[in-house]
């Protein structure tokens, strides 16, 4: 869903997550000239706002940072961008952060506020009309 302002979950109040797109650069050892090294480098590649960056670093021991020393420069493995208006909503309506929150609000609406859907209300009306006709 799209919104110009930060939407919040209608049940728990958490901000809905930005709907971002990941761009993978990969750990391309052969193509050193095309490597990116910072968030600013990433931002120059795209029109959308860069939100987060994941880096790659080689080590002199294949087991990584706990066993070896870094070799060469750290570079961008992937980065995410955001269009400035799209948010992730678990229920696709933009109201809830999760289906569990949608469920909880539904239960609360029925139990605490006696709300019901139109089909339920029509059925109860029909049942009551039959009772009145019989009386
Ligand atoms: Zn929620």
Backbone and ligand atoms as CSV (ligand in chain L), in Angstrom:
chain,resi,resn,atom,element,x,y,z
A,1,UNK,N,N,0.830,-1.184,0.000
A,1,UNK,CA,C,0.000,0.000,0.000
A,1,UNK,C,C,0.876,1.250,0.000
A,2,UNK,N,N,0.316,2.351,-0.535
A,2,UNK,CA,C,1.080,3.590,-0.626
A,2,UNK,C,C,0.478,4.648,0.300
A,3,UNK,N,N,1.361,5.434,0.923
A,3,UNK,CA,C,0.902,6.494,1.820
A,3,UNK,C,C,1.957,7.596,1.871
A,4,UNK,N,N,1.506,8.839,1.962
A,4,UNK,CA,C,2.448,9.950,2.078
A,4,UNK,C,C,2.932,10.145,3.509
A,5,UNK,N,N,2.227,9.517,4.469
A,5,UNK,CA,C,2.647,9.602,5.864
A,5,UNK,C,C,2.844,8.193,6.411
A,6,UNK,N,N,3.633,8.067,7.470
A,6,UNK,CA,C,3.910,6.771,8.083
A,6,UNK,C,C,2.619,6.154,8.616
A,7,UNK,N,N,2.184,4.991,8.095
A,7,UNK,CA,C,1.017,4.322,8.662
A,7,UNK,C,C,1.414,3.443,9.857
A,8,UNK,N,N,0.483,3.284,10.789
A,8,UNK,CA,C,0.713,2.461,11.976
A,8,UNK,C,C,-0.333,1.365,12.037
A,9,UNK,N,N,0.022,0.223,12.624
A,9,UNK,CA,C,-0.891,-0.902,12.774
A,9,UNK,C,C,-2.083,-0.464,13.624
A,10,UNK,N,N,-3.282,-0.767,13.145
A,10,UNK,CA,C,-4.496,-0.330,13.842
A,10,UNK,C,C,-4.727,-1.086,15.150
A,11,UNK,N,N,-3.988,-2.182,15.357
A,11,UNK,CA,C,-4.142,-2.897,16.621
A,11,UNK,C,C,-3.002,-2.596,17.575
A,12,UNK,N,N,-1.751,-2.854,17.181
A,12,UNK,CA,C,-0.640,-2.748,18.135
A,12,UNK,C,C,0.088,-1.407,18.058
A,13,UNK,N,N,-0.169,-0.620,17.023
A,13,UNK,CA,C,0.429,0.701,16.939
A,13,UNK,C,C,1.838,0.753,16.377
A,14,UNK,N,N,2.397,-0.404,16.003
A,14,UNK,CA,C,3.747,-0.398,15.412
A,14,UNK,C,C,3.703,0.265,14.038
A,15,UNK,N,N,4.783,0.986,13.685
A,15,UNK,CA,C,4.824,1.540,12.328
A,15,UNK,C,C,4.901,0.408,11.296
A,16,UNK,N,N,4.146,0.512,10.199
A,16,UNK,CA,C,4.239,-0.499,9.141
A,16,UNK,C,C,5.600,-0.362,8.457
A,17,UNK,N,N,6.147,-1.512,8.057
A,17,UNK,CA,C,7.490,-1.524,7.459
A,17,UNK,C,C,7.474,-0.921,6.054
A,18,UNK,N,N,8.579,-0.253,5.736
A,18,UNK,CA,C,8.755,0.241,4.369
A,18,UNK,C,C,8.833,-0.956,3.419
A,19,UNK,N,N,8.177,-0.861,2.271
A,19,UNK,CA,C,8.245,-1.909,1.254
A,19,UNK,C,C,9.448,-1.602,0.364
A,20,UNK,N,N,10.559,-2.285,0.639
A,20,UNK,CA,C,11.813,-1.984,-0.047
A,20,UNK,C,C,12.126,-3.031,-1.113
A,21,UNK,N,N,13.036,-2.667,-2.002
A,21,UNK,CA,C,13.496,-3.577,-3.053
A,21,UNK,C,C,15.000,-3.773,-2.885
A,22,UNK,N,N,15.443,-5.061,-2.911
A,22,UNK,CA,C,16.869,-5.345,-2.758
A,22,UNK,C,C,17.554,-5.410,-4.112
A,23,UNK,N,N,18.745,-4.841,-4.157
A,23,UNK,CA,C,19.566,-4.860,-5.372
A,23,UNK,C,C,20.849,-5.611,-5.028
A,24,UNK,N,N,21.082,-6.735,-5.712
A,24,UNK,CA,C,22.249,-7.561,-5.398
A,24,UNK,C,C,23.412,-7.263,-6.330
A,25,UNK,N,N,24.545,-6.962,-5.729
A,25,UNK,CA,C,25.761,-6.710,-6.496
A,25,UNK,C,C,26.606,-7.979,-6.549
A,26,UNK,N,N,26.469,-8.825,-5.521
A,26,UNK,CA,C,27.214,-10.074,-5.469
A,26,UNK,C,C,28.654,-9.881,-5.033
A,27,UNK,N,N,29.302,-10.977,-4.718
A,27,UNK,CA,C,30.711,-10.941,-4.314
A,27,UNK,C,C,31.556,-11.196,-5.558
A,28,UNK,N,N,31.474,-10.275,-6.499
A,28,UNK,CA,C,32.132,-10.441,-7.797
A,28,UNK,C,C,33.611,-10.067,-7.696
A,29,UNK,N,N,34.452,-11.077,-7.551
A,29,UNK,CA,C,35.893,-10.829,-7.375
A,29,UNK,C,C,36.562,-10.359,-8.664
A,30,UNK,N,N,36.021,-10.763,-9.814
A,30,UNK,CA,C,36.679,-10.444,-11.085
A,30,UNK,C,C,36.416,-9.006,-11.523
A,31,UNK,N,N,35.323,-8.442,-11.042
A,31,UNK,CA,C,34.904,-7.144,-11.549
A,31,UNK,C,C,35.112,-6.032,-10.519
A,32,UNK,N,N,36.349,-5.895,-10.043
A,32,UNK,CA,C,36.645,-4.942,-8.972
A,32,UNK,C,C,36.323,-3.504,-9.336
A,33,UNK,N,N,36.420,-3.168,-10.614
A,33,UNK,CA,C,36.200,-1.780,-11.043
A,33,UNK,C,C,34.765,-1.334,-10.797
A,34,UNK,N,N,33.829,-2.281,-10.811
A,34,UNK,CA,C,32.408,-1.931,-10.652
A,34,UNK,C,C,31.927,-1.999,-9.210
A,35,UNK,N,N,32.816,-2.281,-8.283
A,35,UNK,CA,C,32.388,-2.403,-6.897
A,35,UNK,C,C,31.956,-1.067,-6.314
A,36,UNK,N,N,30.967,-1.140,-5.424
A,36,UNK,CA,C,30.530,0.029,-4.667
A,36,UNK,C,C,31.074,-0.116,-3.253
A,37,UNK,N,N,31.363,1.019,-2.599
A,37,UNK,CA,C,32.006,0.947,-1.287
A,37,UNK,C,C,31.267,1.664,-0.180
A,38,UNK,N,N,30.185,2.361,-0.512
A,38,UNK,CA,C,29.479,3.133,0.521
A,38,UNK,C,C,28.014,3.308,0.133
A,39,UNK,N,N,27.226,3.776,1.089
A,39,UNK,CA,C,25.820,4.076,0.830
A,39,UNK,C,C,25.709,5.170,-0.239
A,40,UNK,N,N,26.623,6.132,-0.198
A,40,UNK,CA,C,26.617,7.215,-1.197
A,40,UNK,C,C,26.868,6.650,-2.597
A,41,UNK,N,N,27.775,5.670,-2.713
A,41,UNK,CA,C,28.012,5.009,-4.008
A,41,UNK,C,C,26.724,4.376,-4.520
A,42,UNK,N,N,26.000,3.716,-3.621
A,42,UNK,CA,C,24.739,3.060,-4.000
A,42,UNK,C,C,23.725,4.108,-4.453
A,43,UNK,N,N,23.647,5.205,-3.695
A,43,UNK,CA,C,22.668,6.243,-4.008
A,43,UNK,C,C,22.886,6.809,-5.403
A,44,UNK,N,N,24.120,6.879,-5.853
A,44,UNK,CA,C,24.405,7.396,-7.201
A,44,UNK,C,C,23.934,6.449,-8.304
A,45,UNK,N,N,23.639,5.164,-7.950
A,45,UNK,CA,C,23.224,4.171,-8.934
A,45,UNK,C,C,21.728,4.179,-9.207
A,46,UNK,N,N,20.942,4.742,-8.285
A,46,UNK,CA,C,19.481,4.624,-8.374
A,46,UNK,C,C,18.795,5.958,-8.118
A,47,UNK,N,N,17.533,6.054,-8.539
A,47,UNK,CA,C,16.744,7.263,-8.296
A,47,UNK,C,C,16.031,7.213,-6.951
A,48,UNK,N,N,15.718,5.988,-6.479
A,48,UNK,CA,C,15.017,5.855,-5.213
A,48,UNK,C,C,15.980,5.993,-4.032
A,49,UNK,N,N,15.414,6.221,-2.844
A,49,UNK,CA,C,16.222,6.411,-1.637
A,49,UNK,C,C,16.832,5.090,-1.191
A,50,UNK,N,N,18.134,5.080,-0.948
A,50,UNK,CA,C,18.804,3.891,-0.429
A,50,UNK,C,C,18.550,3.804,1.071
A,51,UNK,N,N,18.021,2.656,1.527
A,51,UNK,CA,C,17.641,2.483,2.927
A,51,UNK,C,C,18.726,1.761,3.717
A,52,UNK,N,N,19.201,0.631,3.201
A,52,UNK,CA,C,20.234,-0.091,3.937
A,52,UNK,C,C,21.204,-0.754,2.978
A,53,UNK,N,N,22.396,-1.039,3.489
A,53,UNK,CA,C,23.481,-1.587,2.679
A,53,UNK,C,C,24.092,-2.767,3.407
A,54,UNK,N,N,24.336,-3.872,2.677
A,54,UNK,CA,C,25.069,-5.011,3.231
A,54,UNK,C,C,26.401,-5.119,2.501
A,55,UNK,N,N,27.465,-5.312,3.290
A,55,UNK,CA,C,28.809,-5.324,2.723
A,55,UNK,C,C,29.396,-6.728,2.686
A,56,UNK,N,N,30.396,-6.908,1.832
A,56,UNK,CA,C,31.154,-8.151,1.772
A,56,UNK,C,C,32.611,-7.832,2.100
A,57,UNK,N,N,33.241,-8.769,2.826
A,57,UNK,CA,C,34.658,-8.623,3.146
A,57,UNK,C,C,35.316,-9.990,2.995
A,58,UNK,N,N,36.421,-10.043,2.272
A,58,UNK,CA,C,37.183,-11.292,2.172
A,58,UNK,C,C,38.129,-11.412,3.367
A,59,UNK,N,N,38.391,-12.689,3.752
A,59,UNK,CA,C,39.328,-12.954,4.851
A,59,UNK,C,C,40.388,-13.939,4.385
A,60,UNK,N,N,41.530,-13.908,5.034
A,60,UNK,CA,C,42.623,-14.809,4.615
A,60,UNK,C,C,42.389,-16.244,5.096
A,61,UNK,N,N,41.337,-16.445,5.867
A,61,UNK,CA,C,40.927,-17.791,6.279
A,61,UNK,C,C,39.480,-17.969,5.848
A,62,UNK,N,N,39.185,-19.068,5.134
A,62,UNK,CA,C,37.830,-19.249,4.582
A,62,UNK,C,C,36.762,-19.284,5.665
A,63,UNK,N,N,37.158,-19.545,6.932
A,63,UNK,CA,C,36.160,-19.588,8.013
A,63,UNK,C,C,35.705,-18.201,8.447
A,64,UNK,N,N,36.351,-17.148,7.890
A,64,UNK,CA,C,35.841,-15.800,8.107
A,64,UNK,C,C,36.456,-15.050,9.269
A,65,UNK,N,N,35.725,-14.023,9.758
A,65,UNK,CA,C,36.287,-13.062,10.706
A,65,UNK,C,C,36.714,-13.659,12.043
A,66,UNK,N,N,36.154,-14.793,12.444
A,66,UNK,CA,C,36.556,-15.349,13.734
A,66,UNK,C,C,37.896,-16.089,13.642
A,67,UNK,N,N,38.373,-16.384,12.427
A,67,UNK,CA,C,39.626,-17.122,12.264
A,67,UNK,C,C,40.691,-16.391,11.455
A,68,UNK,N,N,40.269,-15.430,10.636
A,68,UNK,CA,C,41.259,-14.800,9.761
A,68,UNK,C,C,41.243,-13.285,9.832
A,69,UNK,N,N,42.149,-12.719,9.088
A,69,UNK,CA,C,42.261,-11.258,9.003
A,69,UNK,C,C,41.624,-10.790,7.693
A,70,UNK,N,N,41.034,-9.578,7.702
A,70,UNK,CA,C,40.446,-9.076,6.455
A,70,UNK,C,C,41.497,-8.887,5.364
A,71,UNK,N,N,41.094,-9.235,4.131
A,71,UNK,CA,C,41.977,-9.076,2.975
A,71,UNK,C,C,41.273,-8.153,1.982
A,72,UNK,N,N,41.978,-7.150,1.523
A,72,UNK,CA,C,41.397,-6.244,0.538
A,72,UNK,C,C,40.340,-5.348,1.151
A,73,UNK,N,N,39.585,-4.704,0.285
A,73,UNK,CA,C,38.636,-3.707,0.768
A,73,UNK,C,C,37.243,-4.306,0.942
A,74,UNK,N,N,36.510,-3.738,1.872
A,74,UNK,CA,C,35.113,-4.095,2.086
A,74,UNK,C,C,34.303,-3.436,0.963
A,75,UNK,N,N,33.346,-4.163,0.397
A,75,UNK,CA,C,32.538,-3.563,-0.665
A,75,UNK,C,C,31.085,-3.997,-0.552
A,76,UNK,N,N,30.210,-3.300,-1.284
A,76,UNK,CA,C,28.765,-3.518,-1.193
A,76,UNK,C,C,28.390,-4.847,-1.828
A,77,UNK,N,N,27.694,-5.692,-1.060
A,77,UNK,CA,C,27.161,-6.951,-1.576
A,77,UNK,C,C,25.731,-6.738,-2.085
A,78,UNK,N,N,24.934,-5.974,-1.325
A,78,UNK,CA,C,23.560,-5.679,-1.732
A,78,UNK,C,C,23.092,-4.422,-1.009
A,79,UNK,N,N,22.063,-3.808,-1.578
A,79,UNK,CA,C,21.478,-2.646,-0.900
A,79,UNK,C,C,19.991,-2.588,-1.215
A,80,UNK,N,N,19.242,-1.918,-0.314
A,80,UNK,CA,C,17.795,-1.828,-0.506
A,80,UNK,C,C,17.402,-0.389,-0.792
A,81,UNK,N,N,16.347,-0.230,-1.606
A,81,UNK,CA,C,15.835,1.094,-1.941
A,81,UNK,C,C,14.346,1.160,-1.629
A,82,UNK,N,N,13.879,2.395,-1.477
A,82,UNK,CA,C,12.469,2.629,-1.140
A,82,UNK,C,C,11.940,3.763,-2.009
A,83,UNK,N,N,10.698,3.618,-2.488
A,83,UNK,CA,C,10.127,4.641,-3.382
A,83,UNK,C,C,9.594,5.852,-2.617
A,84,UNK,N,N,9.647,5.836,-1.289
A,84,UNK,CA,C,9.230,6.990,-0.491
A,84,UNK,C,C,7.768,6.971,-0.104
A,85,UNK,N,N,7.000,5.943,-0.571
A,85,UNK,CA,C,5.572,5.938,-0.252
A,85,UNK,C,C,4.974,4.540,-0.058
A,86,UNK,N,N,5.723,3.487,-0.321
A,86,UNK,CA,C,5.152,2.138,-0.226
A,86,UNK,C,C,5.492,1.489,1.111
A,87,UNK,N,N,4.463,0.893,1.729
A,87,UNK,CA,C,4.631,0.223,3.015
A,87,UNK,C,C,4.114,-1.197,2.908
A,88,UNK,N,N,4.722,-2.090,3.696
A,88,UNK,CA,C,4.280,-3.482,3.752
A,88,UNK,C,C,3.153,-3.602,4.760
A,89,UNK,N,N,2.017,-4.125,4.336
A,89,UNK,CA,C,0.931,-4.408,5.256
A,89,UNK,C,C,0.584,-5.878,5.093
A,90,UNK,N,N,0.597,-6.608,6.197
A,90,UNK,CA,C,0.408,-8.054,6.137
A,90,UNK,C,C,-0.924,-8.408,5.493
A,91,UNK,N,N,-1.928,-7.562,5.683
A,91,UNK,CA,C,-3.275,-7.880,5.195
A,91,UNK,C,C,-3.581,-7.202,3.859
A,92,UNK,N,N,-2.622,-6.504,3.262
A,92,UNK,CA,C,-2.761,-5.828,1.968
A,92,UNK,C,C,-3.720,-4.636,1.982
A,93,UNK,N,N,-4.308,-4.319,3.131
A,93,UNK,CA,C,-5.197,-3.162,3.189
A,93,UNK,C,C,-4.460,-1.952,3.743
A,94,UNK,N,N,-3.351,-2.183,4.423
A,94,UNK,CA,C,-2.626,-1.077,5.024
A,94,UNK,C,C,-3.042,-0.789,6.445
A,95,UNK,N,N,-3.811,-1.682,7.058
A,95,UNK,CA,C,-4.271,-1.433,8.421
A,95,UNK,C,C,-3.437,-2.134,9.490
A,96,UNK,N,N,-2.816,-3.268,9.144
A,96,UNK,CA,C,-2.205,-4.110,10.180
A,96,UNK,C,C,-0.791,-4.549,9.827
A,97,UNK,N,N,0.036,-4.704,10.894
A,97,UNK,CA,C,1.395,-5.175,10.694
A,97,UNK,C,C,1.428,-6.684,10.506
A,98,UNK,N,N,0.407,-7.385,10.975
A,98,UNK,CA,C,0.386,-8.839,10.864
A,98,UNK,C,C,-1.063,-9.310,10.818
A,99,UNK,N,N,-1.251,-10.536,10.330
A,99,UNK,CA,C,-2.605,-11.099,10.322
A,99,UNK,C,C,-3.100,-11.344,11.744
A,100,UNK,N,N,-2.166,-11.590,12.664
A,100,UNK,CA,C,-2.556,-11.784,14.060
A,100,UNK,C,C,-3.183,-10.503,14.619
A,101,UNK,N,N,-2.616,-9.335,14.274
A,101,UNK,CA,C,-3.189,-8.075,14.738
A,101,UNK,C,C,-4.574,-7.854,14.131
A,102,UNK,N,N,-4.764,-8.212,12.862
A,102,UNK,CA,C,-6.076,-8.093,12.221
A,102,UNK,C,C,-7.081,-8.989,12.954
A,103,UNK,N,N,-6.648,-10.203,13.272
A,103,UNK,CA,C,-7.493,-11.150,14.004
A,103,UNK,C,C,-7.878,-10.592,15.377
A,104,UNK,N,N,-6.884,-10.060,16.081
A,104,UNK,CA,C,-7.145,-9.547,17.435
A,104,UNK,C,C,-8.126,-8.379,17.408
A,105,UNK,N,N,-7.999,-7.493,16.416
A,105,UNK,CA,C,-8.946,-6.383,16.334
A,105,UNK,C,C,-10.337,-6.907,16.008
A,106,UNK,N,N,-10.414,-7.923,15.132
A,106,UNK,CA,C,-11.706,-8.517,14.793
A,106,UNK,C,C,-12.386,-9.109,16.017
A,107,UNK,N,N,-11.639,-9.837,16.817
A,107,UNK,CA,C,-12.191,-10.441,18.039
A,107,UNK,C,C,-12.653,-9.346,18.997
A,108,UNK,N,N,-11.818,-8.323,19.155
A,108,UNK,CA,C,-12.172,-7.231,20.061
A,108,UNK,C,C,-13.422,-6.494,19.582
A,109,UNK,N,N,-13.530,-6.280,18.263
A,109,UNK,CA,C,-14.696,-5.582,17.705
A,109,UNK,C,C,-15.970,-6.374,17.996
A,110,UNK,N,N,-15.914,-7.692,17.816
A,110,UNK,CA,C,-17.096,-8.533,18.039
A,110,UNK,C,C,-17.421,-8.669,19.529
A,111,UNK,N,N,-16.377,-8.939,20.335
A,111,UNK,CA,C,-16.591,-9.229,21.751
A,111,UNK,C,C,-16.859,-7.964,22.566
A,112,UNK,N,N,-16.042,-6.921,22.370
A,112,UNK,CA,C,-16.106,-5.745,23.235
A,112,UNK,C,C,-17.012,-4.651,22.684
A,113,UNK,N,N,-17.238,-4.639,21.368
A,113,UNK,CA,C,-18.015,-3.552,20.766
A,113,UNK,C,C,-19.237,-4.067,20.008
A,114,UNK,N,N,-19.453,-5.376,20.031
A,114,UNK,CA,C,-20.641,-5.994,19.422
A,114,UNK,C,C,-20.810,-5.640,17.950
A,115,UNK,N,N,-19.681,-5.487,17.256
A,115,UNK,CA,C,-19.741,-5.225,15.820
A,115,UNK,C,C,-19.850,-6.552,15.074
A,116,UNK,N,N,-20.530,-6.510,13.913
A,116,UNK,CA,C,-20.659,-7.697,13.077
A,116,UNK,C,C,-20.684,-7.274,11.617
A,117,UNK,N,N,-20.404,-8.227,10.742
A,117,UNK,CA,C,-20.407,-7.956,9.307
A,117,UNK,C,C,-21.825,-7.904,8.756
A,118,UNK,N,N,-22.003,-7.359,7.530
A,118,UNK,CA,C,-23.334,-7.198,6.936
A,118,UNK,C,C,-24.066,-8.525,6.733
A,119,UNK,N,N,-23.382,-9.606,6.391
A,119,UNK,CA,C,-24.055,-10.900,6.179
A,119,UNK,C,C,-24.632,-11.423,7.495
A,120,UNK,N,N,-23.863,-11.261,8.576
A,120,UNK,CA,C,-24.362,-11.656,9.894
A,120,UNK,C,C,-25.616,-10.857,10.233
A,121,UNK,N,N,-25.564,-9.536,10.040
A,121,UNK,CA,C,-26.702,-8.677,10.377
A,121,UNK,C,C,-27.945,-9.032,9.550
A,122,UNK,N,N,-27.758,-9.352,8.249
A,122,UNK,CA,C,-28.877,-9.752,7.388
A,122,UNK,C,C,-29.502,-11.049,7.892
A,123,UNK,N,N,-28.671,-12.021,8.274
A,123,UNK,CA,C,-29.190,-13.303,8.755
A,123,UNK,C,C,-30.028,-13.125,10.017
A,124,UNK,N,N,-29.500,-12.326,10.961
A,124,UNK,CA,C,-30.218,-12.108,12.218
A,124,UNK,C,C,-31.541,-11.386,11.953
A,125,UNK,N,N,-31.518,-10.421,11.025
A,125,UNK,CA,C,-32.743,-9.700,10.659
A,125,UNK,C,C,-33.785,-10.670,10.078
A,126,UNK,N,N,-33.339,-11.573,9.196
A,126,UNK,CA,C,-34.253,-12.544,8.577
A,126,UNK,C,C,-34.833,-13.480,9.624
A,127,UNK,N,N,-33.994,-13.946,10.541
A,127,UNK,CA,C,-34.462,-14.855,11.611
A,127,UNK,C,C,-35.505,-14.144,12.476
A,128,UNK,N,N,-35.243,-12.900,12.841
A,128,UNK,CA,C,-36.181,-12.143,13.660
A,128,UNK,C,C,-37.491,-11.872,12.921
A,129,UNK,N,N,-37.406,-11.627,11.601
A,129,UNK,CA,C,-38.622,-11.392,10.784
A,129,UNK,C,C,-39.500,-12.639,10.783
A,130,UNK,N,N,-38.871,-13.842,10.647
A,130,UNK,CA,C,-39.616,-15.118,10.679
A,130,UNK,C,C,-40.307,-15.310,12.018
A,131,UNK,N,N,-39.588,-14.980,13.101
A,131,UNK,CA,C,-40.154,-15.102,14.449
A,131,UNK,C,C,-41.386,-14.214,14.589
A,132,UNK,N,N,-41.289,-12.973,14.068
A,132,UNK,CA,C,-42.398,-12.023,14.176
A,132,UNK,C,C,-43.596,-12.475,13.343
A,133,UNK,N,N,-43.306,-13.104,12.137
A,133,UNK,CA,C,-44.401,-13.602,11.305
A,133,UNK,C,C,-45.139,-14.740,12.004
A,134,UNK,N,N,-44.387,-15.585,12.687
A,134,UNK,CA,C,-44.969,-16.755,13.370
A,134,UNK,C,C,-45.809,-16.336,14.577
A,135,UNK,N,N,-45.414,-15.202,15.164
A,135,UNK,CA,C,-46.113,-14.780,16.380
A,135,UNK,C,C,-47.480,-14.181,16.085
L,1,ZN,ZN,ZN,0.243,-4.919,14.750
